[in-house]
Amino acid sequence: MKKYLVVWLLLGVSISLKAQTVSSPDGLLSLNFFVDKGEAFYQVDYKNQVVLERSPLGLITSGGDFSRGLSLVGSEQTSIKNNYALTRIKQSAVEYHANELKLALINQDNQKFEIVFRISNNNIGFNYHLFQHSEVANSIIHKEITGFNFPSQTTTFLSPQASPGSGWKGTKPSYEEEYVADQLIGTASKYGEGYTFPGLFHIGDNAWALVSETGVTSKYCGSHLSEANKDGVYSIAFPNPKENNGIGNASPAIGFPGSTPWRTITVGDNLKPIVETTIPFDLVEPLYKPSQEYEYGRATWSWIMWQDNSMNYADQVAYIDLAHQMGYEYILIDAFWDENIGYSKMETLIAYAQSKNVDVFLWYNSNGYWNNAPQGPKHKMDTSIARKKEMEWLQKVGVKGLKVDFFGGDKQETMRLYEDILSDANDYGLMVVFHGCTLPRGWEKMFPNYVGSEAVLASENLIFTQHANDYEAYNASLHPFIRNAVGSMEFGPVLLNKRHNRTNDGGTVRKTTDVFQLATAILFQSPVQMFALAPNNLEDAPSVAIDFMKHVPTTWDETVFIDGYPGKYCVLARRHKNEWYVVGVNAKKEVLTLNIELPMFSGKSVKCLIDNNQVETEKKEIKVKGNGRVDLRIQPNGGVVLFDK
């Protein structure tokens, strides 16, 4: 990363510095830092409107208190430019330009630490740097004081952190709770454990802010937002000590010199910067080189519709054949394959898939001592010796990727497991998907074989409960603004069965339209998409839907937010090479009438998949005006797909 243009530098403990300001390159976003009565604070403004009021900073560690008795003793401001390519996120080529403010402080014991702020257009990242004092070369971080003090008129879009050891077989927290839209700031969370990252905040009519973190490795824990205090301030919270069956310390430990992960805030007076942000990746660097060039694409997946009973040789052949007929690159073979098919016969099955030009992802249970989930393979991913032995076999038989499930915690020890699985998998040429897991925090850039994480109330819940189907459109309209804004989301979209069972005649009832389902193939971003199609869909789904799904891409060169409001509707455009796709979904109870601008289609005739008044899929061509304007009518629980291929 190249740094240049040192604007000014002030050093020395005798210099009395009270406040510093740093702004984004476009000058619209500004952060003010100041020390008041020995405590550090920051404030954020966007276009001269207050986004964050006086918010606290600091750390309390086993080696010193860096929250009180502070003095600002040095300051350096530089400009940063960094261009990078990353094919697994919403934008393949990124130009990052930021202004950095590095602040040197001392506490009442004359111990030095630093706070670093990086401000790009619409984005803020900041972290803490700690140094060795005397002979102590490490420290436990007991508490992070960092807070987010939003104005009182703010409403929130947050998902509660689940209680440790709750849920099915004690596998939570796993970031699979429901978001509540437009809730009053300071409202207590459902379980009293605070809120998961990311969190979206609407500051009256003035601004939006998305708060999250990035750069979490084995050198720290994953964090979340605390309950708001009596003043409405949310703070950084560490994992509950009971997570992961109580094993491991909830407070992270670091060696000196050491840094905390980046806390991030994306700000705008509209939702476009929120949806399009790349800040999770701007602030991190790759941790190792890829062992090979990894290839992404589409997959079939029997478990989502046919469930556990489908984990047999014949049913997997049926889904391999489906992948072949659809032209898909992969099949995901899910839990219990080790028992119901067996390792020896799996080699024959994998060879059959390869004969059909279909490669394989295999499911694994993460568990050692932290969950009671019965599905196997078990005890293959939790230790280095077992993992490398298993991965050697996977490489030998030509498996291309893993789906590892049931983690249930954010402790530093758990972050180490994620990192170890990824690092070892890369040595054996394997991609990795995580399920029942934490939020990815910049991992697409940090780990070259990382594909995506669930960390959302995903499509499996549509099979489990009718409630999930009743609120499918609502939840889908939230994800581009919150969960999927910060990382790849392994959701398992596009369910074309009307009823969610093997024979399409029982189980839960889908409330959304076929076009809505097609739209989620574009709306939800992950470089490998495990689509929820079933073999019967080749006969009972509209032919235009199957044809679209045969050609849908999964990697994107550009993402553009068009229109929407979280929980109500979303219209989004994505570009794959020279092909543009524009999709919309409607979670409202009435027909959504829009007049939107699509400059990528200006003056063109484009293909349109849309629900007609009888809520049937209709394919037509529409002419977009020269100024890019087009009128759309999206049915309740419906969708629209525009494309120029």
N, C-alpha and C positions, 0 to 999 in steps of 0.2 A: 504494500500500500504506500503510495507516494504522498509525502507531506511537503508543503512549501509555504512560503510567505509567512514567516513569523512576524506577527504584527507588533507585539510588545511582550516584554518579559520582566517581571518584578520578583526578586527573590530576597530572602533575608527575614529572620524572625522579628526584626525590629520595625518592619514596615507595617503601618496600620492600614489594612485594607478592609473595607466593610462590604462593598457590593460590586458585582460584575454583571455585565450583560453580554449575551451572545445571540445573534439572529441568524435566521436561515439565509441562504444565498439570495433569495428573492426579497428578503427584508420583511416578509409578512408574518413570520412566526418568530417570537422572541422569548428568551428565558432570562429572568433576572435572578441572580443568586445573591444572598446576603447573610451575614452573621448578626444575630441579635441576642445580646446577653449570653454569649457563649454557645448559642445553638444555631445550626445551619438550616436555611430554608431556601426554597425556590418558588418562583411564580411564573406562569406561562400566559402569554397574550397572543392572540391571533387576529390580525387586522384591527388592532387596538381594542379588542374585546377580551375580557378576562376569561380564560379557559380553566386555569387552576389558580386558586387563591393561595395565600401563604401556606406552603406544604413542607413538612419536616424532612430532614435528611440526617443520616448518621448510622453508626453501627455500635453495638455493644458486644465485645468479644472477651474471651478468656484472658487475653493479653492486654486489654485496655478498653477504656470507655471512650468511644469516638462520637459521642452524641452530646456531650456537655463540656463546658470550659474550652470551647474551640476558638482558635484565632486563625484568620486567613493570612498566610505568610507569602504566598507566591501565586502567580497567575501567568498563563501562557495561552495565546490564541493562535491557531493555525488554520489553514484551509486544506481540505482533503478532497482528492479526486481519485476515484477507483472505478474502472469499467470492468465488468465481468460477464461471462456467459453461463447460463444455467438452464438446462432444457427441461428440468422437472418441476418448475414453478409456473406461475401465471404469465411470466414474461421471460423470453429466452436471452435477451441482451439488456443489461442494466447499466446505466450511467449514474454513478453515485457521486454527488457533490455535497459536501457538508462543511460547516465551520465548527471547529473543535475548541472548547474551552477547558483547559486543564488547571485545576485549582489545588494548590498545596495548602494543607491545614495542619495545625498541631493541636493536641488536646492539652489538658491541664497538667499532664505528666511529661509534656514536651515530646510526645510521640507523634511522628509525622504520618499522614495518610493523604491520599489524593481522591478527588472526585472529578471524573471526566464526563463532560457533556458533548455530544455531537448533534448538531442541528442541521438537518437537511430540509428541503422544501416539504412542509407538512409533517415532518417527523422529528422526534427527539429520542435519543438513546443516551443513557448514562449508567455508569457503574463506579465502583469503589476499588482503589488499589491500596493494599496494605504492605508494609515493609517490616523487615526484621529489626527488633530492638534488643540490644544486649545479646544474650545467647539464645533467646527464645526464637525458634525458626518456624513455628506454626501456631495456629490459633483456632479455637472453636468460635463460630459466630453464634452467639446466644440470641441475638435479636437484631433485625434490621428496622431502623426507625422510618425508613422511606415511606412517605404518605402521599395521598392524592386527595386534595381538598377542593372538590368541585363546588361551584356556586350553588346556592340553595334552590334555584329553579331547575336544577338538573334532574332528568329522569334517566333510568338505567335499563340496560338490556343485559342481564346477568344470569349465569347458571350456577346453582349452589354446589359447593364442594360436598361430596357425599361423606357420610360417617365411615370411619375405617372399619374394615371387616364386615360391612353390610352387603346387601345384595346377594345374588346367587352364589352359594358356596364360599361366601366371604371374600369376593373378588374386588370389592370396591375400596377406594375411589377409582373410577375408570373413566371419568369425564363423560358420563352418559346420562346426565340429568337434563331436565327441560329448562330452556330459557324462559324467563318472564319478561315480556316487552313493556316498555314505558312505565316502569315501576318508580315510585317516589324514592329519591335518594335517601339512603339511611335505613331502608326497610330491612328487617332481619332476614337472614337466609333461612331456607327450609329446614336445614339440619343443624344450624348454629355453628357451622364450620367455615363460614365465609364463602367466597366465590372463586370458581376456577378462572384461569386465564383462557382466552382473552375476555375483557369486559368492555362493553360499548356504553358510552355516556352521551346524552343529548343535552347540551347546555342551553336550555330555553330554545329560542329561535336563532341563537347566535352561532352555535358551533356544535361539532361532533368530535368525540375523542375515543380512540380505541387504545386500551391499556393492556400490555402483555409483557413478556420477557423473551429473551433469546440468548443463545450461546451457552446453554446449560450442558455440562459434560459430567464426567465422573468426579470432577473437582468441586462439585457443589450439589445441592439438592434442587429439586423443582419447587417453585414457590406458587402462592396464590394470593388473592386479596382477602384480608381479614374482614370480619364484620365491621361496619362503620362505627366509630366511637360516638360519644354524645354530641360532638361537633360535626358529625357527618363525614369524618375523614376515614378513608380506607387506607390500610397499611399493607406492607409486604408481610405475609405470614408463611412460616415454615410448615412442613408436614406435621400431622398429628402423630405423637409418639406411638400410637397403637397401629399405625399403618404397617403393612407387610408383617402381620402377626406379631407386632411389637419388636421385631428384630431390627437392629441398626439404630443409630442415633438420629433423632429428628433434626438436630442442629448440625449444619455443615461444618467441616473442618477444612482449612486451607493451609498450604505451606507458603512461606515467604520467599521472594515477593509473590503475592497472589492477588487475584481480582475476582470480584463477584460477577455473575452474569449481568447482561445489559437489561435494564428496565426500559421499556419502549412506550412511547405515546405518539399516536398518529392523530393529527388534528386537521380539520377543515371546516369551512362554513357550509359544506354540503357533503354528501356521502361518497363522492368520487375518489378522494384521496384515501378513504378508509378501504374501499374495495380494491383499489389498485396498488396499495402500499407494498413495497419490497423491503421494508426496514428489518424484518427478521433475518434477512440474508445479507443486507448491506453491512452489518456490523460484525460479521463472523468470517472466518477463513476455513478452507478445507483442512481437515486433520490428518488425512493420508491420501495417497494417490489411488485411483481405481486400479484394480488388478487386471481389468479388461474393459472393453467398451460395453456398457450395459444397454440392453434394448427394452423398450417399453411397449405397451400395447393393451389389447383387450383380452378378457378371460371369461370363460364360462365357469359355473360354480353350482354344483348340484345341491349343496346343503341348504342354501337360502330358501329354496322352494320344496325340495324333497326331503330335507332334514336328515337326522342321523341314520335313518333306515336306508338311505341311498349310498351309504359308504360300503359298497360292495363292487365287485369287479364289473358286473354287467351294467350297473347304473353309471359307473364312471366311463365305461366305453360309450354309453349313450351321450354323455356330455362331451367326451372327446370328439365324437362325430358331430355334435352340435357346433363345437368350436371350429371344426374343419369346414362345415357347411357355411358358417358365418364368416370364414376367413380370419378368425381370431388367432392370436399368437399363443395364447396360454389357456390352461385349465388349472383351477385351484382345487386340489383334492384335500378335503377338510378332515376334521377330527375322527378318530377311531380307525383310520386306514391301517394302522399297525396291527390292530386286532382282527379286523374284518377282512382285510385283504392279505396282509402279511408282507414282510420285507421281500421274500423271494418272488412272490407273485407280483409285487409292486414293480419289480424290475421289468417283468414282461409287460405290465400295463404302461409303464413309462416308454418302453420301446415301441409299443403300439401307437401311443400318442405322437411320438417323434416320426413314425411312418406316415402320419397324417399332417405333418408340419405343425404340430402343436407341442409346445413345451410346457413344463409342469412347475407349479408352485405347490409346496406341501405344508400342511398345518402342523404346528407343535404347541404343546403346553409349556409355558415358561417355568413351571413350578418346581420348587424344591420344598421349602417350608412355609410358603406364604399364601397358599390357597388350597381349598379342598376340592377343586374341580376334578372330576373323574376322567375326563377325556384324555386319551393318549394320542401320540406318543408323549410320555412323561419322563422327566429326569434326563432329558437329552440336551437341554439348552441351559441348565442352571450351573454347570461347572465347566471349567475350561477343558478338562480331560475328556468328559463325555461329549462335549460340544464338538471338539475337533475330530474325534472318532466318527461322530455322526456326519459331520460335514465332509469328511473324506469320502464316505459312502455316497453322499448326495452328489458330490462332484463326479465320482466315478460313473454313476448311472445317468448323469446328464440333467439333473434337476437344476432349474434356473433361479428359484427363489423360495423364500420361507415366509410363512405367516405365523408369527409367534404371539400367543394369546395369554391373558389372565395375569397381569402384573400387579395392579392394585396398590399403588403407592408412589410417592414422589421423593422418598428419602435418597440421600446421596448413594447409599448402597444399591438402590434400585437403578439410579442413573448409571452407575457403573455396569450393571448387568446389561442395560440397553447398549451401552458403548462397546462392551466386550462382545456381545452377539454380533453387532455390526462389523466390528474390526475383524473378528475371526471369519465371518461370512465372506468378507471381501477377499481374504486370503484364498478362499476356495471358489471364488467367482460367483457368489450367490447374492442376489438382491434380497432385501428384507422389508416386509410389511409387519407393522405391529397392530394388535387388536386387544381390546380390553385393557387399555393403556393410557399413558399420559399424553399431553399435548406435545407435538414436535416443536422444538424451539431452535429454529435455524438449521435443522438437521439435514435438509436437502443439500445445503452447501457444505456443511461440515463433514458429512459422511457420504461419499460418492455412490455407495450401493444402497443407500436408504431410499425407499420408494414412497411410503406414506404411513399414516396412522389413522386408526378409527377415531378415538377421542371425541365421539359425538353419539347422539342417540340415532344409530344407523338403521339400515333397512331391515335387519333381523327383527326389530321391534314391530315392524309391520306384520310379521308372521305371528308374533307373540300376543299382541293386544289389538282390539278394535280401536281403543283410544288413540294409538299411534296412527292409525289410518284416518281417523276423524280429524286429526291435527297435522296430517302429512304436509299439506300445502303451507300451513302456518310455519312449521319448522323449516321447510325448504326455503322459504322466503327470508329466513333469518341467516342461514349459513354463509352466503356470500359476503355479508357485512361483518361477521364475527368469526366463527370457527375457521372457515375456509379462507378468510382474509389473511391468516398468518401461517398457514401451512397446508400441505397436501392432506386431503380428507378421504380416507378409505371407507366409503359409505356403502358401496354395493348397490348402485342405483339401477333404474329401469326395470320395473316389475310390470310385465304386460299381461300376467294372469289377472282376471277379474276377481277371482277368489284365490286366497293364498294357501293352496294345498297342491298336492301332486297332480290331482285330476281336474283342477280348475273348477271345482264344484262344491267346495266346502271351506271351512276355516274362516278367517277374517275377510272382510269385504273392502276392496279398494274403492276409495271415494274420488280419487283423482282420475283425470282422463288419460287416454293413451298419449296424447300430445304433451301433456304435463310430464309424463314419464320420459318421453324422448328428450324433452328440454333439460331434464336433470343430468343427462349424459354430458351436456356442455356446462350446465350451471355449476355442477360439482367438479372440482379439479383434483385429479390424482393421475400421475403418469402411467400407472397400471390400473385399469378399471375392471373390477370383478363384477360384471353385469349380472343382473338377476333374471336373465331370460331362461326359459325352460323349453325343452324339445317340442312340446305341444304348440308353442307360440309360432312355429313355422307354418302351422295350419290354421290356428284360431286367432292370430293377431292380424291386423291390417297389413297387406303386402307392402304398403308404402312405409309402414313402421319398420318392418324387417329390412327393407332395402336401405333405409336410413341407417339402421344400426349396423349394417354390414360395412359401412364406409365411414362411420364416425371416428374422428381421431381422439387421442388422449393427451397429446402434448401441445403446448401453445407458445406461440411467439409473441403474442400481445393480448392483453385483456383490457377492455374498456367498459366502464360502468355507464349505462345509458339512463336508467331511471329506476325509482323504487323507494320503498320505505320498509325497514325490517319488520316482519310480521304481517305485512300487507301484500306486497308484490315486489318483484325484481325483474328488471330487463338488463341483460348483460351481453356483451359482444366478445368473442374470442377469435383470434386469427391463428390458423395452422398453415405455415408457409404462405401461400397466396390466397388461401381460402378463408373467408369470413363466415362465422356462424353467429347469429343473433337469436337469443332465446328469452322467453319471458314466462313467468308463472304468476298466477293470481290466487292469493289466499283470502280474498275478500268474499263476502256472501253475494255480491252483485257483479254483473258484467263490468269489466274494467275497460274503459274507453281511453285510449292514449293517442296523442299526436306527438311523435318522437322524431328526433333527428338522428339519422344513420349516415354519416358522411362516407363511410366505407362502401355504401350502396348507391351513392348519388347518381341519378340518371339511369340506373340499371333496372332490368327486369330480373327479379330473384324468385327462387322457389320458396313457397310458404306452406308449412304444415300447421293447420289450425283447427280448432273445434268449431263445427258449425252450430246452428241453433238447436239441433237435435243431439248435440254433444257427440258427434261422430267425427272421425278424422277426415279432414278434407285437404287435398293437395291442389294447390293452384299456383299460378304465377302472378306476381303483383309488380306494378311499376312504381319505383321510388322516384320522387320528384328530383329535379336537378339540384334543389337546395338540400336534398337528403331527407326531407320530411315524409313521413308515412303515417297513416292512421291504422290503428290496431284495435280489435275488440277481443278481449280474452275472457273466456267463460269462467265462472267461479270454479275453483279446483281444477282449472284448465291451464293450457299453455299455448305457446306459439314458438315455431322454429322457422327462421329465415336463413337461407344459405344460397351461395352463388355458384356452387360446384355443378 
